[in-house]
Amino acid sequence: MRSSSRPALASHVRLAYDRSRGEHVLLGPEAVLVLNPPGASVVDLCDGRRTVADIVANLRGRYDRVADEEVARFLQRLVRKRYVELGDD
């Protein structure tokens, strides 16, 4: 994954807040992925316009410690599970 990649939620996935769990979740066909608050922040920024570098910069304004590699690994896991798709310049 490059810092210029533009992640976006796959068309069959949506980010939602599950009130019964009190957590954000990714909803896909026959699948639910529970997200912690930083994970939900990353996914919320995956709009297909922002690059991975933009997402990291945005997160650094919210959290004390943000590692580029951790964000990229998290997004790569979501890509492998087909929750997120990547666009490139």
C-alpha positions as CSV (number, residue, x, y, z in Angstrom):
1,M,0.0,0.0,0.0
2,R,1.4,3.4,-1.0
3,S,0.9,6.6,0.9
4,S,-0.8,8.0,-2.3
5,S,-3.4,5.2,-2.3
6,R,-7.0,6.4,-1.8
7,P,-9.0,3.9,0.4
8,A,-12.7,3.8,0.2
9,L,-15.3,1.5,1.7
10,A,-16.4,-1.2,-0.6
11,S,-19.9,-0.6,-2.1
12,H,-21.3,-3.5,-0.1
13,V,-20.0,-2.2,3.3
14,R,-21.1,0.5,5.6
15,L,-19.9,2.0,8.8
16,A,-22.5,2.1,11.5
17,Y,-22.8,2.7,15.3
18,D,-24.2,-0.3,17.1
19,R,-26.1,1.0,20.1
20,S,-26.4,-2.4,21.7
21,R,-22.7,-2.9,21.6
22,G,-21.8,0.8,22.2
23,E,-19.2,0.5,19.3
24,H,-18.8,1.3,15.7
25,V,-19.1,-1.6,13.3
26,L,-18.5,-2.4,9.7
27,L,-21.5,-4.1,8.2
28,G,-21.1,-6.3,5.2
29,P,-23.1,-9.1,3.7
30,E,-23.4,-11.7,6.4
31,A,-20.5,-10.1,8.4
32,V,-20.0,-7.6,11.2
33,L,-16.6,-6.3,12.2
34,V,-16.5,-4.5,15.5
35,L,-14.1,-1.5,15.5
36,N,-12.3,0.2,18.4
37,P,-12.4,4.1,18.4
38,P,-9.2,4.6,16.5
39,G,-10.2,2.0,13.9
40,A,-13.5,3.7,13.4
41,S,-11.7,7.0,13.0
42,V,-9.6,5.5,10.2
43,V,-12.5,3.9,8.4
44,D,-14.6,7.2,8.7
45,L,-11.8,8.9,6.7
46,C,-11.8,6.3,3.9
47,D,-13.8,8.3,1.4
48,G,-11.9,7.6,-1.8
49,R,-10.6,11.2,-1.9
50,R,-8.2,11.2,1.0
51,T,-4.9,9.4,0.5
52,V,-3.4,7.2,3.2
53,A,-1.0,10.1,4.0
54,D,-4.0,12.5,4.4
55,I,-5.6,10.0,6.8
56,V,-2.5,9.7,8.9
57,A,-2.1,13.5,9.1
58,N,-5.8,13.8,10.1
59,L,-5.3,11.2,12.8
60,R,-2.2,12.9,14.2
61,G,-4.5,15.9,14.9
62,R,-6.7,13.7,17.1
63,Y,-4.4,11.2,18.8
64,D,-1.0,11.5,20.6
65,R,0.7,8.6,18.8
66,V,0.0,7.6,15.2
67,A,2.4,5.4,13.3
68,D,2.1,5.4,9.5
69,E,2.9,1.7,9.4
70,E,0.1,0.8,11.8
71,V,-2.5,2.7,9.8
72,A,-1.2,1.1,6.6
73,R,-1.3,-2.4,8.1
74,F,-4.9,-1.9,9.4
75,L,-6.1,-0.7,6.0
76,Q,-4.3,-3.6,4.3
77,R,-6.2,-6.0,6.6
78,L,-9.5,-4.4,5.6
79,V,-8.5,-4.6,1.9
80,R,-7.8,-8.3,2.3
81,K,-11.2,-8.8,4.0
82,R,-12.8,-6.8,1.1
83,Y,-14.2,-4.1,3.4
84,V,-12.0,-1.4,1.8
85,E,-10.9,-0.9,-1.8
86,L,-7.9,1.1,-2.9
87,G,-7.7,3.7,-5.6
88,D,-4.4,5.1,-6.8
89,D,-3.3,8.3,-8.6
